[in-house]
Amino acid sequence: MQVQNGYLGTYFSAQSDGIYRFQFDSDTGIITGPELYYTAPDSKYLSLYHGQLASPIVKDGKAGVCLIDTAGECPRLTGELFEETGSACYVIQDDAFIYTANYHEGSILIYQKEPGGITLYKRIETGYKAGCHQILFHGRIMMVPCLLRDRILLFDMDRDFAEAGSITFPKGTGPRHGVFDQAHKRFFLVSELSNELFLYEAGDGPQFTLKSVQKLLPEGRVWSPAAISAAIRLSPDERFLYLSTRHADLITVYRLHGFEAEMIQQTESGGSYPRDFIITGDSKFLLAVNRYEGGLVSFRLDPDTGMLTELCSRVPAPEAVSVVLAPEA
């Protein structure tokens, strides 16, 4: 039996107080827990990097970011800093920095990791209520999808994050999250408001060529409230692409052929309002969080077709928004 620790980020509510830890059996797909791991109200999105867990946090009316060392049985706070008016919706980190995207502020904050904690390195404004929802890196280009501005803003990290152009979308598209293949030749993006999949050929630097656009949902089908897509993930072998759609409560699977994507499955998410999900490194399981009902679920994946085949496990996870999984010991 191979057991891995996993962590959930949650919206703050009467049922959730921060970051929760669970255990995942990578042989059977069984989940146990979760239990409260660290009190970080409105933790939302999590980033796990070399055992360091970065998370948004709200404390005493202030919002910012915290960094937690997950080595050992108990969490150890290594730094926190409060420089935001509300909690960020996305966090990513590397060796030197923690980057947050603040949806409502329309700001990107870059926090520097220091031996004694965290300091603020730079603040980038993308426009009030721009809806910046993710941060990606393409070489030395930082990319920020701004959902409410219908564009992805590009910044040159070699010029102290100076603006380097943008990728624009039709009004009402709502670009939300994207993912690159390992070679950074293909870029896939899901839109929240138009529920579309965009495929780009990525060049060196800020050059992107649109190859195709596909609708995620059946024509003529209407959901109330309106369906809105959320997360996008590429399988480790890069053969399949997975997307989640809220209100429709669906997971969609595409088989990839170069720059072409063929929809091969659209199935229930195992609950209500699916947000983030992950694919295990061996491509055997998909773990998804359903914010309102259904909690954290694991599905078995068919290794040949990439499709979800059976629901293996379900545990309560109120207000869960994001999920990360630590490597096997």
BELGINOR-V506861 format. One record per backbone hydrogen bond with DSSP energy under -0.5 kcal/mol. NH is the residue of the N-H (numbers start at 1). CO is the residue of the C=O. Records with the same first field share a line. If there is no record, write none. Layout:
BEGIN
NH: CO / CO
END
This chain:
BEGIN
3: 1
4: 24
6: 22
7: 324
8: 20
9: 322
11: 319
13: 16
16: 13
19: 38
20: 8
21: 35
22: 6
23: 32
24: 4
25: 30
26: 2 / 24
29: 25
32: 23
34: 21
35: 21
37: 19
38: 19
40: 17 / 38
43: 10 / 40
44: 10
47: 54
49: 47 / 52
52: 49
53: 51 / 68
54: 47 / 52
55: 66
56: 43 / 45
57: 64
58: 41
59: 62
62: 59
63: 84
64: 57
65: 81
66: 55
67: 79
68: 53
69: 76
70: 51 / 68
76: 69
78: 67
79: 67
81: 65
83: 81
84: 63
89: 101
90: 101
92: 99
94: 97
98: 111
99: 92
100: 109
101: 90
102: 100 / 107
103: 101
106: 102
107: 102
108: 124
109: 100
110: 122
111: 98 / 109
112: 119
113: 96
114: 117
117: 114
119: 112
121: 110 / 119
122: 110
124: 108
126: 106
127: 106
129: 104
130: 127
131: 103
133: 145
134: 145
136: 143
138: 141
141: 138
142: 140 / 155
143: 136
144: 153
146: 151
147: 131 / 145
148: 130
149: 130 / 146
150: 146 / 147
151: 146
152: 167
153: 144 / 151
154: 165
155: 142
156: 162
157: 140 / 155
159: 156
160: 157
161: 156
162: 156
164: 154 / 165
167: 152
168: 166
169: 150
173: 170
176: 190
177: 190
179: 188
181: 186
184: 181
187: 200
188: 179
189: 198
190: 177
191: 196
192: 174
193: 173
194: 173
197: 214
198: 189 / 196
199: 212
200: 187
201: 209
202: 185 / 200
203: 201 / 207
208: 206
209: 201
210: 208
211: 199
212: 199
214: 197
216: 195
217: 195
221: 218
228: 246
229: 192
230: 244
231: 275
233: 242
235: 240
238: 235
241: 254
242: 233
243: 252
244: 231
245: 250
246: 228
248: 246
249: 245
250: 245
251: 267
252: 243
253: 265
254: 241
255: 262
256: 239
257: 260
260: 257
262: 255
263: 261
264: 253
265: 253
267: 251
269: 249
272: 293
275: 289
276: 321
278: 287
280: 285
283: 280
286: 299
287: 278
288: 297
289: 276
290: 295
291: 273 / 289
292: 272
293: 272
295: 290
296: 315
297: 288
298: 313
299: 286
300: 310
301: 284
302: 307
303: 301
306: 302
309: 300
310: 300
312: 298 / 310
313: 298
315: 296
319: 291
320: 317
321: 9
322: 9 / 44
324: 7
326: 5
END
